[in-house]
Each structure stands twice: as C-alpha cells, then as structure tokens.
C-alpha cells in the first residue's frame, strides 16, 4: 500500500501543568506538516490539548505519526496500541521516544529519534518505494523481536531550508487569526546542563533561520503577541541583534513578545536596548539555583553573582523576568527551597517557576539517578517537573515536593499580585494565574503527597 495520507498527533497531558492556562503547541508537527505537504502528501494535524481525536477518523489515514513528551507519552502509547490493534502503521517521535525507543516500540512500528524533519520524510519515501529501511538514519524498529537502532545522521536539519510552520492543517483552530504566533529562530545548544534534554534532541551546534525567513513568517503576525520558542534566543548575540535591527527597519516590530534567554544576555547593553525597542515584554531566564554548589553540579556555567547582576540589568531596560529554578540537587536542602523563593521575591522577579529536578530519559541526571537507584518510579505522567520523582540527598521526597508547592504559593499569594508598578500591570494576570494553577495542582495531588510520605 502506498502512503498518501498522514495524520500527525501531539498527545496531551492528563494532569495540571505549567501551561494548563495557555496552551502553546510545540512546533515539531507543524514543521513536519509543512514539509510533507510540500512533498505531496495529504496531512491533517491534531493537538489533543486543542481538540479531541477520533479513533475512527485516524484509521482513515495510511500512516499516523505521534509526538509526545515524557509527561504525555502514556497517552501516546495508549493511542498507538489502539491504532496498531486496528492494523494501522504508527510512527512515534519526540524526546521520550527518542531516548526510550525499545519501550516505545511496544506501541508503534517505528521510532524517529531526534530531529524528525529529514528522517521522517526519508522513512516514508523508502516504504513507498518498497525499499528497506536499514539505511534510514536515526530510526529504531524491531526485527525478529530484536531492537534495531540505525545510527543517527551526522547531518542536522538545515534551518535555512526549514518550511514555515503549517497550522492550516491543524484541527481545532478557527483560522489564521487563531494560529499560535510562535517563531523559531534557532536550534541547538552548546551548553551541557545535566538535567536538560535539548542537546540530545537537537545537538550542541547552533543552526539558524535567516532573518529574511523570520521577516516573511512575521508578516502574518503583525499586531499580535509573539513567542520565540528558541531555547536561547540570543545564543549568537550578533545574529539576534541583526534580526532585531531588521525588525525595526522593516517596521515589523510585534505588539509584544517573549523569549528564553541565558543570564549572560543581560551583560550586552546593545542587546538589551534592542529587546526593549522591539517590545520584549518578558524574558524566561534559566537561573536554576542560588546555591553555588548546585550550579556547579548542574554544569550551568554561571554564578549567583551573575544572576543578581542580570536581574538588575533586565529591570533597567524594563524587560520582565520569569525566573526558572530547579530544586532537589545533591547540595540542596529544604531551606534552599525557602531561600530560593525569598530570593525571587526580594530581587523583584515578575514571575517564577520552581521545578523539581527530574531525571528525564536521555539526560545525564537520569543516568546518575538510575545508577544510584534514586528514581522513585517510572509513572511517566508525573515526569512534568512539578512532581518529585527522585530521592534527594539532603531532604526527603516529601520535603522537596511540599517545599516547591508551598514556596510557589508564597510567591504567588494574592496580596503580592496587586503590588505592582504602573508599567507592569500585566503581571496581575500572570500572578493570579500562577496562584490558580498551583492551588489547583495541590488539590489534584493529595494522593501523591500521601504516597511521598511512605517512600
């Protein structure tokens, strides 16, 4: 049978998570949709968070591709098994399946590891032409019950040839005015944070779209708020500044935007000035810890003093700051969690997130925790950064869980939501929303608290 029609599905989380109030679909499937449509395939894309999927409808497609994170992979497995049970061809991708191919292949026919844009298209082409798949790089499959892992390609996706994210085939959106205003400028990261899966998915070499590509993509987003989803929007400050200058010169400055930055971006005064001029409302900054020993253990490559200086500089340019911290390192105690929230309050962070150190498959932390037998369980639904799933060294699992949630509740208490300067009234919505989510999470997870008291 020739493959002509393809359904692409991103599975949803079953529990409250940090994006429960504002859904931001990952761009992997829209990129893949744009590519496969350009090659002549019929494509429909489904985001379960946006709209439910109908199993009977999915069975009308020749191939179903399913993408997930660790926290959503159980739903991917459920859906994959149901589709395979009806004789459908199923391919899985995403960071979890990439790292746990043998597990994923119990629920699908092939796993596409890492970047899918080139590999997926080659896999489909090989199957359509009746050829073997042994030379398709970066795929995993079972042969006679044995796991086969084709070597990954040494050639990464060329961002300058990347199609624009295609949301026109995505179900659940009313039209272009509802398509998520998300842009990707770069992929990859040369840093080696021990808890991060970015490098295992995209590699350590930065690759960029051209500024001309970005300008064309922004044309349909004028007057809207934009989210740059790069893991580090200013990875190459020269390129980023050139892009921002082009936005100004072309009169394509968005209404406002957010982006992820490392703290070293705040040392570049020219960059900060351009971020301000182009309406950067908030920077999501991976501060990770205020414990110097923990920062070293995370291989973060930054100091507490640099974090403090970065906050001061972002504030001078009126750029909002969302500080992200990872708690539960081997040098952290219950007091570290309290001290982190106090730091966030006293340093004037606009919003913040406390994550539990989570051993996502494929990361250095997972290898360490597995070797030391400190992983509590592998119920993947709980691998979302909010649930404690490890045994910390200097506190109990319950103390880590309780501390993270209670200190976020302290940061997001309502009395602080309305204590604002006139230039940042937008924080009211963010802080009230943060309070709502953390309270909802706590009420949903009473049984998990009880479980942690027993381990």
Steps between C-alpha positions, in 0.01 A plus 500: 500500500627843407504762774309802379324636809662566837352602835730672748399498867647678804367335813383689806589502868243347731603710800519873577833639386672836457334565162150394602361853471661590167557220252814541289532210254849388414601587145642160404181371338412829321853501353457137396158579354645778286777271375281201419236713326774647281587142400143431393354315798153565644545618859277562798645600837334451838592654834311312770525799733315704238245250374426129562605242245258249354647151470277406207611812312868430568454153355413654162865611459775283355748593774466663841793689655480561874720746690522535877702612799579274794197632690269429205651175373254269679219649292718455190548134592128451560412655165778317317391162634138561401604599147735205460221275622302618198786423267622857451860607439621710796819707532600673825737785572591756764764510772360214707458253216844601372658403831276199570460345157470141624215599729324708234521218244262296708236746376614600149679374189783752479660762721653810344776617735606863536408745225223352289479727196754317282474151648121474490479601135774253404331220695168556323671521162684172556180323600316638197775384264508151647856536623645394832541746786837377625675805357251761627697689765363562847216248507437205732289192435466133592631223276410150612426642845848654530555875525669663201632855543624651177786746564392861521580726210806719541320764292254713697195669352596811306292777656529713187307230314243457774143560380278738690298335774172391342194543720251495212467122533459515879157415631352709780603843372233721343737667259830691462399749768504212750821332389764525776737790436814300565833531321823304509820681409754235602555142613768336708693592813876471569446494876470175691255548788472158662121504529418624148398291198544775238845385386391136471222610264654784301875464556755745635558705185285808445321527167298800388230609264582811300358833604316505167320180598398652831377819336281300261356295785434809710300661222194295596543587868507880490315657790513179703699378798778261398681226686852416381543137602879477460668339798733800497377789285834684531728203458690699239461864611618636165233308307230590750587869495501495120152343505367758746647788296335356189166481680529869583611603151225294333236634738416147615534551871242277670246631746708321764692176529663257738818297462736275691841641590803404703611746764806598295267683258455764770867599473450630145367855524439529125297178503296615799426829326382321187284260701336801662448684169340192340252454789645201680255476789649208690813287491485142627836457669645172623652610831478139629638554852629748754714227656854533357573129545180404320583729207835321465335158517249602231788606269313826453806718447374797703527640852255644749668839465440492125134413559459801729669731247283369216178572690615853567580560132175351366308725736692810387364439150149426627511140374289266709674201655366150551758317711519120469662296776567126534493369858609166639869489407737308722604818681146632555309485827144592597640839602636548147144493367389771745808707427433477124146634533622776731766590243235512226283733709775730622672530162175606336440217257169552324415132491689183584483123479645247741560166331585171666821350362363238262699213342362523148618202294804584292641757744809474717281530809303193396819297465623613841171442680447158340853389592448613860150342513345833603212505251175447687294371207452522125139611487570737214189713563686644800814595306389859445741693723235558767497153658791375707606166347846464658650443841703815580818477707433766765123490540218254460294477181204639693704798621602580141142472376345692787764773487466564128122533507479702821774740398332559165179569689691751712639673192158504329289606796231742395625787713814505285309479171372856535819653640616630165655795327292669230723375218435136585129468549512190280652315796160494672370242252822299511516492878131429555532225242804360678311494828206321336720233340703418808187472716331282239809280477511456877134402522540245219805336655398426859548128438850562363593689817386196699708272278815708552461474877547123470818486289 
